[in-house]
Structures are given as structure tokens and as C-alpha cells.
């Protein structure tokens, strides 16, 4: 982790990451209002960390959620322009979650 914590850079990266995730959900023709996207839920925004916890959940159903740990530096590098690896990883998570939702018989 860098010696100086850039809270503005972190907030920008977080906003771009959340927007990208919501775009992937819409691209998969899923209703974005049915999905909760959280990064580092319940943790203070300005707390320094080496990794971030990404969680995509379907309507607050605990069993219908996907989680991933994202290294801090990778998230900063992948958000914004040229972030194809992040989008591919998120798309895989969304597709796996879609399969769980279909198996549970819930509407998309």
C-alpha cells in the first residue's frame, strides 16, 4: 500500500467500480433495482486497507449473493479507463449469481 493514503483517489475508484458493476448487471439484462452492490460494507470509508470486499446480493437474500476479495492496488489500477479485467471478473460473478437466482426460482 502506498505511504500516503489518497482518500479522493479511493472515493473516485470506488465510484467508478460501483458504476461499472451496475453497468454489467444491466448489460446482462437484469433489473438493477433487485441487486445490492456493496464494497467494504460496514467499514469506515477512510480506513486504510490492503483488500476490499465486493458483495453483490439479490434483494437482501443472504443465500443469493456473491462475494470477492479485491486487492486495493488492483482495484485502483482497474477502475477507470482500460479496466477490462475488472469487468470480466464482475461479469463472471454476475453470471454465477444469475445461476443461483434461477436455481432458487426467483424472478430476475
PDB file as gemmi writes it, atoms N, CA and C in Angstrom:
CRYST1    1.000    1.000    1.000  90.00  90.00  90.00 P 1                      
ATOM      1  N   UNK A   1       0.851  -1.168   0.000  1.00  0.00           N  
ATOM      2  CA  UNK A   1       0.000   0.000   0.000  1.00  0.00           C  
ATOM      3  C   UNK A   1       0.899   1.233   0.000  1.00  0.00           C  
ATOM      4  N   UNK A   2       0.501   2.261  -0.671  1.00  0.00           N  
ATOM      5  CA  UNK A   2       1.287   3.494  -0.764  1.00  0.00           C  
ATOM      6  C   UNK A   2       1.433   4.131   0.622  1.00  0.00           C  
ATOM      7  N   UNK A   3       2.516   4.882   0.808  1.00  0.00           N  
ATOM      8  CA  UNK A   3       2.788   5.511   2.102  1.00  0.00           C  
ATOM      9  C   UNK A   3       1.743   6.572   2.439  1.00  0.00           C  
ATOM     10  N   UNK A   4       1.216   7.243   1.435  1.00  0.00           N  
ATOM     11  CA  UNK A   4       0.217   8.289   1.655  1.00  0.00           C  
ATOM     12  C   UNK A   4      -1.132   7.779   1.144  1.00  0.00           C  
ATOM     13  N   UNK A   5      -2.124   7.848   2.002  1.00  0.00           N  
ATOM     14  CA  UNK A   5      -3.461   7.394   1.636  1.00  0.00           C  
ATOM     15  C   UNK A   5      -4.194   8.518   0.918  1.00  0.00           C  
ATOM     16  N   UNK A   6      -4.647   8.247  -0.287  1.00  0.00           N  
ATOM     17  CA  UNK A   6      -5.345   9.228  -1.106  1.00  0.00           C  
ATOM     18  C   UNK A   6      -6.843   8.969  -1.011  1.00  0.00           C  
ATOM     19  N   UNK A   7      -7.525   9.662  -0.103  1.00  0.00           N  
ATOM     20  CA  UNK A   7      -8.952   9.415   0.109  1.00  0.00           C  
ATOM     21  C   UNK A   7      -9.787   9.814  -1.110  1.00  0.00           C  
ATOM     22  N   UNK A   8      -9.373  10.859  -1.813  1.00  0.00           N  
ATOM     23  CA  UNK A   8     -10.111  11.280  -3.016  1.00  0.00           C  
ATOM     24  C   UNK A   8      -9.950  10.222  -4.110  1.00  0.00           C  
ATOM     25  N   UNK A   9      -8.731   9.732  -4.283  1.00  0.00           N  
ATOM     26  CA  UNK A   9      -8.486   8.674  -5.273  1.00  0.00           C  
ATOM     27  C   UNK A   9      -9.268   7.418  -4.949  1.00  0.00           C  
ATOM     28  N   UNK A  10      -9.332   7.089  -3.662  1.00  0.00           N  
ATOM     29  CA  UNK A  10     -10.093   5.912  -3.254  1.00  0.00           C  
ATOM     30  C   UNK A  10     -11.573   6.099  -3.558  1.00  0.00           C  
ATOM     31  N   UNK A  11     -12.136   7.242  -3.212  1.00  0.00           N  
ATOM     32  CA  UNK A  11     -13.549   7.503  -3.463  1.00  0.00           C  
ATOM     33  C   UNK A  11     -13.864   7.491  -4.956  1.00  0.00           C  
ATOM     34  N   UNK A  12     -12.951   8.040  -5.752  1.00  0.00           N  
ATOM     35  CA  UNK A  12     -13.136   8.027  -7.204  1.00  0.00           C  
ATOM     36  C   UNK A  12     -13.124   6.600  -7.726  1.00  0.00           C  
ATOM     37  N   UNK A  13     -12.156   5.806  -7.280  1.00  0.00           N  
ATOM     38  CA  UNK A  13     -12.058   4.410  -7.709  1.00  0.00           C  
ATOM     39  C   UNK A  13     -13.298   3.630  -7.282  1.00  0.00           C  
ATOM     40  N   UNK A  14     -13.753   3.872  -6.063  1.00  0.00           N  
ATOM     41  CA  UNK A  14     -14.936   3.191  -5.557  1.00  0.00           C  
ATOM     42  C   UNK A  14     -16.168   3.551  -6.377  1.00  0.00           C  
ATOM     43  N   UNK A  15     -16.346   4.816  -6.696  1.00  0.00           N  
ATOM     44  CA  UNK A  15     -17.486   5.252  -7.507  1.00  0.00           C  
ATOM     45  C   UNK A  15     -17.447   4.649  -8.901  1.00  0.00           C  
ATOM     46  N   UNK A  16     -16.269   4.625  -9.508  1.00  0.00           N  
ATOM     47  CA  UNK A  16     -16.136   4.030 -10.837  1.00  0.00           C  
ATOM     48  C   UNK A  16     -16.387   2.529 -10.805  1.00  0.00           C  
ATOM     49  N   UNK A  17     -15.903   1.873  -9.764  1.00  0.00           N  
ATOM     50  CA  UNK A  17     -16.123   0.431  -9.631  1.00  0.00           C  
ATOM     51  C   UNK A  17     -17.607   0.125  -9.484  1.00  0.00           C  
ATOM     52  N   UNK A  18     -18.301   0.857  -8.629  1.00  0.00           N  
ATOM     53  CA  UNK A  18     -19.737   0.641  -8.439  1.00  0.00           C  
ATOM     54  C   UNK A  18     -20.517   0.894  -9.728  1.00  0.00           C  
ATOM     55  N   UNK A  19     -20.175   1.947 -10.449  1.00  0.00           N  
ATOM     56  CA  UNK A  19     -20.842   2.242 -11.721  1.00  0.00           C  
ATOM     57  C   UNK A  19     -20.596   1.126 -12.731  1.00  0.00           C  
ATOM     58  N   UNK A  20     -19.384   0.610 -12.769  1.00  0.00           N  
ATOM     59  CA  UNK A  20     -19.056  -0.487 -13.693  1.00  0.00           C  
ATOM     60  C   UNK A  20     -19.853  -1.741 -13.358  1.00  0.00           C  
ATOM     61  N   UNK A  21     -19.975  -2.042 -12.079  1.00  0.00           N  
ATOM     62  CA  UNK A  21     -20.717  -3.230 -11.656  1.00  0.00           C  
ATOM     63  C   UNK A  21     -22.180  -3.101 -12.038  1.00  0.00           C  
ATOM     64  N   UNK A  22     -22.762  -1.947 -11.812  1.00  0.00           N  
ATOM     65  CA  UNK A  22     -24.167  -1.734 -12.174  1.00  0.00           C  
ATOM     66  C   UNK A  22     -24.367  -1.808 -13.694  1.00  0.00           C  
ATOM     67  N   UNK A  23     -23.377  -1.350 -14.454  1.00  0.00           N  
ATOM     68  CA  UNK A  23     -23.453  -1.447 -15.916  1.00  0.00           C  
ATOM     69  C   UNK A  23     -23.420  -2.911 -16.358  1.00  0.00           C  
ATOM     70  N   UNK A  24     -22.607  -3.725 -15.698  1.00  0.00           N  
ATOM     71  CA  UNK A  24     -22.551  -5.153 -16.026  1.00  0.00           C  
ATOM     72  C   UNK A  24     -23.891  -5.811 -15.722  1.00  0.00           C  
ATOM     73  N   UNK A  25     -24.496  -5.470 -14.601  1.00  0.00           N  
ATOM     74  CA  UNK A  25     -25.808  -6.028 -14.245  1.00  0.00           C  
ATOM     75  C   UNK A  25     -26.837  -5.676 -15.312  1.00  0.00           C  
ATOM     76  N   UNK A  26     -26.852  -4.434 -15.759  1.00  0.00           N  
ATOM     77  CA  UNK A  26     -27.803  -4.028 -16.804  1.00  0.00           C  
ATOM     78  C   UNK A  26     -27.483  -4.691 -18.135  1.00  0.00           C  
ATOM     79  N   UNK A  27     -26.202  -4.840 -18.437  1.00  0.00           N  
ATOM     80  CA  UNK A  27     -25.816  -5.478 -19.702  1.00  0.00           C  
ATOM     81  C   UNK A  27     -26.282  -6.929 -19.749  1.00  0.00           C  
ATOM     82  N   UNK A  28     -26.379  -7.575 -18.590  1.00  0.00           N  
ATOM     83  CA  UNK A  28     -26.878  -8.950 -18.521  1.00  0.00           C  
ATOM     84  C   UNK A  28     -28.409  -9.000 -18.497  1.00  0.00           C  
ATOM     85  N   UNK A  29     -29.023  -7.852 -18.748  1.00  0.00           N  
ATOM     86  CA  UNK A  29     -30.477  -7.705 -18.811  1.00  0.00           C  
ATOM     87  C   UNK A  29     -31.155  -8.102 -17.503  1.00  0.00           C  
ATOM     88  N   UNK A  30     -30.516  -7.704 -16.404  1.00  0.00           N  
ATOM     89  CA  UNK A  30     -31.083  -7.932 -15.081  1.00  0.00           C  
ATOM     90  C   UNK A  30     -31.573  -6.599 -14.539  1.00  0.00           C  
ATOM     91  N   UNK A  31     -32.588  -6.638 -13.695  1.00  0.00           N  
ATOM     92  CA  UNK A  31     -33.156  -5.426 -13.112  1.00  0.00           C  
ATOM     93  C   UNK A  31     -32.210  -4.916 -12.021  1.00  0.00           C  
ATOM     94  N   UNK A  32     -31.526  -3.789 -12.238  1.00  0.00           N  
ATOM     95  CA  UNK A  32     -30.551  -3.306 -11.252  1.00  0.00           C  
ATOM     96  C   UNK A  32     -31.176  -2.927  -9.913  1.00  0.00           C  
ATOM     97  N   UNK A  33     -32.482  -2.699  -9.883  1.00  0.00           N  
ATOM     98  CA  UNK A  33     -33.148  -2.365  -8.627  1.00  0.00           C  
ATOM     99  C   UNK A  33     -33.285  -3.585  -7.709  1.00  0.00           C  
ATOM    100  N   UNK A  34     -33.106  -4.780  -8.253  1.00  0.00           N  
ATOM    101  CA  UNK A  34     -33.199  -6.002  -7.455  1.00  0.00           C  
ATOM    102  C   UNK A  34     -31.853  -6.398  -6.833  1.00  0.00           C  
ATOM    103  N   UNK A  35     -30.800  -5.681  -7.152  1.00  0.00           N  
ATOM    104  CA  UNK A  35     -29.461  -6.077  -6.721  1.00  0.00           C  
ATOM    105  C   UNK A  35     -28.833  -5.019  -5.828  1.00  0.00           C  
ATOM    106  N   UNK A  36     -28.158  -5.482  -4.791  1.00  0.00           N  
ATOM    107  CA  UNK A  36     -27.439  -4.606  -3.876  1.00  0.00           C  
ATOM    108  C   UNK A  36     -25.955  -4.833  -4.119  1.00  0.00           C  
ATOM    109  N   UNK A  37     -25.253  -3.763  -4.434  1.00  0.00           N  
ATOM    110  CA  UNK A  37     -23.819  -3.833  -4.682  1.00  0.00           C  
ATOM    111  C   UNK A  37     -23.124  -3.080  -3.553  1.00  0.00           C  
ATOM    112  N   UNK A  38     -22.213  -3.770  -2.869  1.00  0.00           N  
ATOM    113  CA  UNK A  38     -21.506  -3.159  -1.753  1.00  0.00           C  
ATOM    114  C   UNK A  38     -20.011  -3.437  -1.871  1.00  0.00           C  
ATOM    115  N   UNK A  39     -19.235  -2.430  -1.563  1.00  0.00           N  
ATOM    116  CA  UNK A  39     -17.798  -2.601  -1.445  1.00  0.00           C  
ATOM    117  C   UNK A  39     -17.431  -2.124  -0.047  1.00  0.00           C  
ATOM    118  N   UNK A  40     -16.835  -3.021   0.725  1.00  0.00           N  
ATOM    119  CA  UNK A  40     -16.418  -2.718   2.100  1.00  0.00           C  
ATOM    120  C   UNK A  40     -17.594  -2.278   2.966  1.00  0.00           C  
ATOM    121  N   UNK A  41     -18.704  -2.973   2.864  1.00  0.00           N  
ATOM    122  CA  UNK A  41     -19.896  -2.633   3.643  1.00  0.00           C  
ATOM    123  C   UNK A  41     -19.589  -2.654   5.134  1.00  0.00           C  
ATOM    124  N   UNK A  42     -20.022  -1.622   5.814  1.00  0.00           N  
ATOM    125  CA  UNK A  42     -19.872  -1.540   7.256  1.00  0.00           C  
ATOM    126  C   UNK A  42     -18.507  -1.077   7.738  1.00  0.00           C  
ATOM    127  N   UNK A  43     -17.583  -0.838   6.836  1.00  0.00           N  
ATOM    128  CA  UNK A  43     -16.258  -0.369   7.226  1.00  0.00           C  
ATOM    129  C   UNK A  43     -16.149   1.129   6.999  1.00  0.00           C  
ATOM    130  N   UNK A  44     -15.389   1.820   7.823  1.00  0.00           N  
ATOM    131  CA  UNK A  44     -15.208   3.263   7.609  1.00  0.00           C  
ATOM    132  C   UNK A  44     -14.568   3.537   6.246  1.00  0.00           C  
ATOM    133  N   UNK A  45     -15.069   4.536   5.559  1.00  0.00           N  
ATOM    134  CA  UNK A  45     -14.592   4.847   4.211  1.00  0.00           C  
ATOM    135  C   UNK A  45     -13.107   5.174   4.194  1.00  0.00           C  
ATOM    136  N   UNK A  46     -12.644   5.904   5.178  1.00  0.00           N  
ATOM    137  CA  UNK A  46     -11.272   6.377   5.137  1.00  0.00           C  
ATOM    138  C   UNK A  46     -10.278   5.447   5.810  1.00  0.00           C  
ATOM    139  N   UNK A  47     -10.710   4.271   6.259  1.00  0.00           N  
ATOM    140  CA  UNK A  47      -9.790   3.327   6.873  1.00  0.00           C  
ATOM    141  C   UNK A  47      -8.902   2.696   5.792  1.00  0.00           C  
ATOM    142  N   UNK A  48      -7.614   2.701   6.031  1.00  0.00           N  
ATOM    143  CA  UNK A  48      -6.685   2.112   5.058  1.00  0.00           C  
ATOM    144  C   UNK A  48      -6.829   0.598   5.084  1.00  0.00           C  
ATOM    145  N   UNK A  49      -6.742  -0.026   3.921  1.00  0.00           N  
ATOM    146  CA  UNK A  49      -6.826  -1.479   3.822  1.00  0.00           C  
ATOM    147  C   UNK A  49      -6.077  -1.961   2.588  1.00  0.00           C  
ATOM    148  N   UNK A  50      -5.640  -3.209   2.655  1.00  0.00           N  
ATOM    149  CA  UNK A  50      -4.916  -3.819   1.539  1.00  0.00           C  
ATOM    150  C   UNK A  50      -5.861  -4.504   0.561  1.00  0.00           C  
ATOM    151  N   UNK A  51      -7.045  -4.888   1.046  1.00  0.00           N  
ATOM    152  CA  UNK A  51      -8.033  -5.552   0.198  1.00  0.00           C  
ATOM    153  C   UNK A  51      -9.406  -4.944   0.446  1.00  0.00           C  
ATOM    154  N   UNK A  52     -10.292  -5.152  -0.505  1.00  0.00           N  
ATOM    155  CA  UNK A  52     -11.668  -4.675  -0.420  1.00  0.00           C  
ATOM    156  C   UNK A  52     -12.594  -5.864  -0.615  1.00  0.00           C  
ATOM    157  N   UNK A  53     -13.729  -5.843   0.077  1.00  0.00           N  
ATOM    158  CA  UNK A  53     -14.711  -6.910  -0.039  1.00  0.00           C  
ATOM    159  C   UNK A  53     -15.852  -6.440  -0.938  1.00  0.00           C  
ATOM    160  N   UNK A  54     -16.013  -7.098  -2.072  1.00  0.00           N  
ATOM    161  CA  UNK A  54     -17.100  -6.806  -3.004  1.00  0.00           C  
ATOM    162  C   UNK A  54     -18.204  -7.822  -2.769  1.00  0.00           C  
ATOM    163  N   UNK A  55     -19.423  -7.329  -2.651  1.00  0.00           N  
ATOM    164  CA  UNK A  55     -20.581  -8.209  -2.453  1.00  0.00           C  
ATOM    165  C   UNK A  55     -21.699  -7.740  -3.375  1.00  0.00           C  
ATOM    166  N   UNK A  56     -22.228  -8.682  -4.148  1.00  0.00           N  
ATOM    167  CA  UNK A  56     -23.391  -8.435  -4.998  1.00  0.00           C  
ATOM    168  C   UNK A  56     -24.467  -9.385  -4.505  1.00  0.00           C  
ATOM    169  N   UNK A  57     -25.580  -8.828  -4.043  1.00  0.00           N  
ATOM    170  CA  UNK A  57     -26.653  -9.642  -3.463  1.00  0.00           C  
ATOM    171  C   UNK A  57     -27.965  -9.386  -4.193  1.00  0.00           C  
ATOM    172  N   UNK A  58     -28.797 -10.392  -4.190  1.00  0.00           N  
ATOM    173  CA  UNK A  58     -30.117 -10.295  -4.792  1.00  0.00           C  
ATOM    174  C   UNK A  58     -31.126  -9.993  -3.690  1.00  0.00           C  
ATOM    175  N   UNK A  59     -31.685  -8.801  -3.696  1.00  0.00           N  
ATOM    176  CA  UNK A  59     -32.769  -8.408  -2.779  1.00  0.00           C  
ATOM    177  C   UNK A  59     -32.553  -8.822  -1.335  1.00  0.00           C  
ATOM    178  N   UNK A  60     -31.374  -8.648  -0.827  1.00  0.00           N  
ATOM    179  CA  UNK A  60     -31.063  -8.911   0.580  1.00  0.00           C  
ATOM    180  C   UNK A  60     -31.177 -10.376   0.986  1.00  0.00           C  
ATOM    181  N   UNK A  61     -31.273 -11.291   0.043  1.00  0.00           N  
ATOM    182  CA  UNK A  61     -31.283 -12.709   0.373  1.00  0.00           C  
ATOM    183  C   UNK A  61     -29.831 -13.137   0.624  1.00  0.00           C  
ATOM    184  N   UNK A  62     -29.534 -13.567   1.843  1.00  0.00           N  
ATOM    185  CA  UNK A  62     -28.172 -13.939   2.204  1.00  0.00           C  
ATOM    186  C   UNK A  62     -27.626 -15.063   1.325  1.00  0.00           C  
ATOM    187  N   UNK A  63     -28.470 -16.025   0.995  1.00  0.00           N  
ATOM    188  CA  UNK A  63     -28.016 -17.166   0.201  1.00  0.00           C  
ATOM    189  C   UNK A  63     -27.811 -16.807  -1.265  1.00  0.00           C  
ATOM    190  N   UNK A  64     -28.418 -15.724  -1.704  1.00  0.00           N  
ATOM    191  CA  UNK A  64     -28.313 -15.330  -3.109  1.00  0.00           C  
ATOM    192  C   UNK A  64     -27.368 -14.137  -3.227  1.00  0.00           C  
ATOM    193  N   UNK A  65     -26.105 -14.403  -2.967  1.00  0.00           N  
ATOM    194  CA  UNK A  65     -25.093 -13.346  -3.028  1.00  0.00           C  
ATOM    195  C   UNK A  65     -23.765 -13.946  -3.486  1.00  0.00           C  
ATOM    196  N   UNK A  66     -22.950 -13.093  -4.065  1.00  0.00           N  
ATOM    197  CA  UNK A  66     -21.594 -13.469  -4.474  1.00  0.00           C  
ATOM    198  C   UNK A  66     -20.648 -12.476  -3.824  1.00  0.00           C  
ATOM    199  N   UNK A  67     -19.526 -12.983  -3.332  1.00  0.00           N  
ATOM    200  CA  UNK A  67     -18.542 -12.119  -2.702  1.00  0.00           C  
ATOM    201  C   UNK A  67     -17.166 -12.392  -3.290  1.00  0.00           C  
ATOM    202  N   UNK A  68     -16.351 -11.360  -3.296  1.00  0.00           N  
ATOM    203  CA  UNK A  68     -14.979 -11.492  -3.765  1.00  0.00           C  
ATOM    204  C   UNK A  68     -14.105 -10.508  -2.998  1.00  0.00           C  
ATOM    205  N   UNK A  69     -12.866 -10.907  -2.780  1.00  0.00           N  
ATOM    206  CA  UNK A  69     -11.886 -10.028  -2.166  1.00  0.00           C  
ATOM    207  C   UNK A  69     -11.034  -9.445  -3.282  1.00  0.00           C  
ATOM    208  N   UNK A  70     -10.915  -8.134  -3.298  1.00  0.00           N  
ATOM    209  CA  UNK A  70     -10.190  -7.429  -4.354  1.00  0.00           C  
ATOM    210  C   UNK A  70      -8.988  -6.725  -3.737  1.00  0.00           C  
ATOM    211  N   UNK A  71      -7.777  -6.990  -4.234  1.00  0.00           N  
ATOM    212  CA  UNK A  71      -6.610  -6.256  -3.733  1.00  0.00           C  
ATOM    213  C   UNK A  71      -6.758  -4.751  -4.008  1.00  0.00           C  
ATOM    214  N   UNK A  72      -6.375  -3.944  -3.043  1.00  0.00           N  
ATOM    215  CA  UNK A  72      -6.519  -2.488  -3.147  1.00  0.00           C  
ATOM    216  C   UNK A  72      -5.829  -1.941  -4.402  1.00  0.00           C  
ATOM    217  N   UNK A  73      -4.575  -2.298  -4.611  1.00  0.00           N  
ATOM    218  CA  UNK A  73      -3.834  -1.759  -5.750  1.00  0.00           C  
ATOM    219  C   UNK A  73      -4.476  -2.172  -7.074  1.00  0.00           C  
ATOM    220  N   UNK A  74      -4.957  -3.403  -7.161  1.00  0.00           N  
ATOM    221  CA  UNK A  74      -5.588  -3.867  -8.395  1.00  0.00           C  
ATOM    222  C   UNK A  74      -6.861  -3.075  -8.667  1.00  0.00           C  
ATOM    223  N   UNK A  75      -7.648  -2.816  -7.611  1.00  0.00           N  
ATOM    224  CA  UNK A  75      -8.875  -2.040  -7.811  1.00  0.00           C  
ATOM    225  C   UNK A  75      -8.549  -0.634  -8.307  1.00  0.00           C  
ATOM    226  N   UNK A  76      -7.526  -0.012  -7.723  1.00  0.00           N  
ATOM    227  CA  UNK A  76      -7.145   1.328  -8.179  1.00  0.00           C  
ATOM    228  C   UNK A  76      -6.682   1.318  -9.628  1.00  0.00           C  
ATOM    229  N   UNK A  77      -5.938   0.285 -10.015  1.00  0.00           N  
ATOM    230  CA  UNK A  77      -5.454   0.179 -11.400  1.00  0.00           C  
ATOM    231  C   UNK A  77      -6.580  -0.128 -12.375  1.00  0.00           C  
ATOM    232  N   UNK A  78      -7.561  -0.913 -11.960  1.00  0.00           N  
ATOM    233  CA  UNK A  78      -8.587  -1.420 -12.857  1.00  0.00           C  
ATOM    234  C   UNK A  78      -9.789  -0.494 -13.033  1.00  0.00           C  
ATOM    235  N   UNK A  79      -9.979   0.458 -12.148  1.00  0.00           N  
ATOM    236  CA  UNK A  79     -11.119   1.346 -12.305  1.00  0.00           C  
ATOM    237  C   UNK A  79     -10.735   2.488 -13.228  1.00  0.00           C  
ATOM    238  N   UNK A  80     -11.701   2.925 -13.998  1.00  0.00           N  
ATOM    239  CA  UNK A  80     -11.421   3.973 -14.972  1.00  0.00           C  
ATOM    240  C   UNK A  80     -11.135   3.362 -16.332  1.00  0.00           C  
ATOM    241  N   UNK A  81     -10.300   4.029 -17.101  1.00  0.00           N  
ATOM    242  CA  UNK A  81     -10.025   3.560 -18.461  1.00  0.00           C  
ATOM    243  C   UNK A  81      -9.193   2.277 -18.462  1.00  0.00           C  
ATOM    244  N   UNK A  82      -9.459   1.443 -19.428  1.00  0.00           N  
ATOM    245  CA  UNK A  82      -8.712   0.204 -19.596  1.00  0.00           C  
ATOM    246  C   UNK A  82      -8.886  -0.784 -18.466  1.00  0.00           C  
ATOM    247  N   UNK A  83     -10.107  -0.968 -17.990  1.00  0.00           N  
ATOM    248  CA  UNK A  83     -10.344  -1.845 -16.852  1.00  0.00           C  
ATOM    249  C   UNK A  83     -11.079  -3.122 -17.250  1.00  0.00           C  
ATOM    250  N   UNK A  84     -10.671  -3.709 -18.345  1.00  0.00           N  
ATOM    251  CA  UNK A  84     -11.336  -4.888 -18.879  1.00  0.00           C  
ATOM    252  C   UNK A  84     -11.269  -6.090 -17.928  1.00  0.00           C  
ATOM    253  N   UNK A  85     -10.145  -6.266 -17.229  1.00  0.00           N  
ATOM    254  CA  UNK A  85     -10.026  -7.401 -16.304  1.00  0.00           C  
ATOM    255  C   UNK A  85     -11.053  -7.308 -15.189  1.00  0.00           C  
ATOM    256  N   UNK A  86     -11.292  -6.117 -14.676  1.00  0.00           N  
ATOM    257  CA  UNK A  86     -12.288  -5.915 -13.620  1.00  0.00           C  
ATOM    258  C   UNK A  86     -13.677  -6.265 -14.145  1.00  0.00           C  
ATOM    259  N   UNK A  87     -14.006  -5.800 -15.352  1.00  0.00           N  
ATOM    260  CA  UNK A  87     -15.326  -6.075 -15.923  1.00  0.00           C  
ATOM    261  C   UNK A  87     -15.526  -7.559 -16.176  1.00  0.00           C  
ATOM    262  N   UNK A  88     -14.489  -8.247 -16.614  1.00  0.00           N  
ATOM    263  CA  UNK A  88     -14.583  -9.694 -16.844  1.00  0.00           C  
ATOM    264  C   UNK A  88     -14.836 -10.415 -15.524  1.00  0.00           C  
ATOM    265  N   UNK A  89     -14.113 -10.025 -14.476  1.00  0.00           N  
ATOM    266  CA  UNK A  89     -14.297 -10.655 -13.163  1.00  0.00           C  
ATOM    267  C   UNK A  89     -15.702 -10.399 -12.633  1.00  0.00           C  
ATOM    268  N   UNK A  90     -16.194  -9.187 -12.772  1.00  0.00           N  
ATOM    269  CA  UNK A  90     -17.545  -8.847 -12.301  1.00  0.00           C  
ATOM    270  C   UNK A  90     -18.590  -9.590 -13.121  1.00  0.00           C  
ATOM    271  N   UNK A  91     -18.385  -9.674 -14.424  1.00  0.00           N  
ATOM    272  CA  UNK A  91     -19.327 -10.383 -15.285  1.00  0.00           C  
ATOM    273  C   UNK A  91     -19.424 -11.845 -14.862  1.00  0.00           C  
ATOM    274  N   UNK A  92     -18.300 -12.466 -14.523  1.00  0.00           N  
ATOM    275  CA  UNK A  92     -18.319 -13.845 -14.051  1.00  0.00           C  
ATOM    276  C   UNK A  92     -19.120 -13.969 -12.755  1.00  0.00           C  
ATOM    277  N   UNK A  93     -18.935 -13.006 -11.847  1.00  0.00           N  
ATOM    278  CA  UNK A  93     -19.693 -13.022 -10.592  1.00  0.00           C  
ATOM    279  C   UNK A  93     -21.183 -12.875 -10.846  1.00  0.00           C  
ATOM    280  N   UNK A  94     -21.555 -11.964 -11.722  1.00  0.00           N  
ATOM    281  CA  UNK A  94     -22.969 -11.714 -12.017  1.00  0.00           C  
ATOM    282  C   UNK A  94     -23.600 -12.943 -12.668  1.00  0.00           C  
ATOM    283  N   UNK A  95     -22.880 -13.590 -13.572  1.00  0.00           N  
ATOM    284  CA  UNK A  95     -23.420 -14.788 -14.222  1.00  0.00           C  
ATOM    285  C   UNK A  95     -23.602 -15.928 -13.213  1.00  0.00           C  
ATOM    286  N   UNK A  96     -22.649 -16.081 -12.286  1.00  0.00           N  
ATOM    287  CA  UNK A  96     -22.788 -17.107 -11.248  1.00  0.00           C  
ATOM    288  C   UNK A  96     -23.971 -16.792 -10.341  1.00  0.00           C  
ATOM    289  N   UNK A  97     -24.151 -15.532 -10.000  1.00  0.00           N  
ATOM    290  CA  UNK A  97     -25.285 -15.130  -9.175  1.00  0.00           C  
ATOM    291  C   UNK A  97     -26.597 -15.351  -9.919  1.00  0.00           C  
ATOM    292  N   UNK A  98     -26.604 -15.059 -11.205  1.00  0.00           N  
ATOM    293  CA  UNK A  98     -27.800 -15.276 -12.030  1.00  0.00           C  
ATOM    294  C   UNK A  98     -28.201 -16.754 -11.997  1.00  0.00           C  
ATOM    295  N   UNK A  99     -27.220 -17.640 -12.070  1.00  0.00           N  
ATOM    296  CA  UNK A  99     -27.488 -19.072 -11.988  1.00  0.00           C  
ATOM    297  C   UNK A  99     -28.080 -19.470 -10.641  1.00  0.00           C  
ATOM    298  N   UNK A 100     -27.568 -18.892  -9.561  1.00  0.00           N  
ATOM    299  CA  UNK A 100     -28.104 -19.166  -8.228  1.00  0.00           C  
ATOM    300  C   UNK A 100     -29.564 -18.706  -8.117  1.00  0.00           C  
ATOM    301  N   UNK A 101     -29.837 -17.537  -8.680  1.00  0.00           N  
ATOM    302  CA  UNK A 101     -31.191 -16.965  -8.611  1.00  0.00           C  
ATOM    303  C   UNK A 101     -32.166 -17.827  -9.408  1.00  0.00           C  
ATOM    304  N   UNK A 102     -31.747 -18.255 -10.593  1.00  0.00           N  
ATOM    305  CA  UNK A 102     -32.598 -19.105 -11.405  1.00  0.00           C  
ATOM    306  C   UNK A 102     -32.858 -20.440 -10.707  1.00  0.00           C  
ATOM    307  N   UNK A 103     -31.838 -20.997 -10.090  1.00  0.00           N  
ATOM    308  CA  UNK A 103     -31.989 -22.276  -9.372  1.00  0.00           C  
ATOM    309  C   UNK A 103     -32.938 -22.138  -8.188  1.00  0.00           C  
ATOM    310  N   UNK A 104     -32.977 -20.944  -7.585  1.00  0.00           N  
ATOM    311  CA  UNK A 104     -33.882 -20.696  -6.449  1.00  0.00           C  
ATOM    312  C   UNK A 104     -35.301 -20.367  -6.908  1.00  0.00           C  
ATOM    313  N   UNK A 105     -35.489 -20.187  -8.218  1.00  0.00           N  
ATOM    314  CA  UNK A 105     -36.811 -19.894  -8.754  1.00  0.00           C  
ATOM    315  C   UNK A 105     -37.285 -18.476  -8.512  1.00  0.00           C  
ATOM    316  N   UNK A 106     -36.355 -17.563  -8.325  1.00  0.00           N  
ATOM    317  CA  UNK A 106     -36.710 -16.151  -8.094  1.00  0.00           C  
ATOM    318  C   UNK A 106     -36.780 -15.408  -9.424  1.00  0.00           C  
ATOM    319  N   UNK A 107     -37.615 -14.348  -9.497  1.00  0.00           N  
ATOM    320  CA  UNK A 107     -37.667 -13.554 -10.731  1.00  0.00           C  
ATOM    321  C   UNK A 107     -36.383 -12.751 -10.899  1.00  0.00           C  
ATOM    322  N   UNK A 108     -35.986 -12.567 -12.115  1.00  0.00           N  
ATOM    323  CA  UNK A 108     -34.758 -11.825 -12.398  1.00  0.00           C  
ATOM    324  C   UNK A 108     -35.005 -10.342 -12.322  1.00  0.00           C  
TER     325      UNK A 108                                                      
END                                                                             
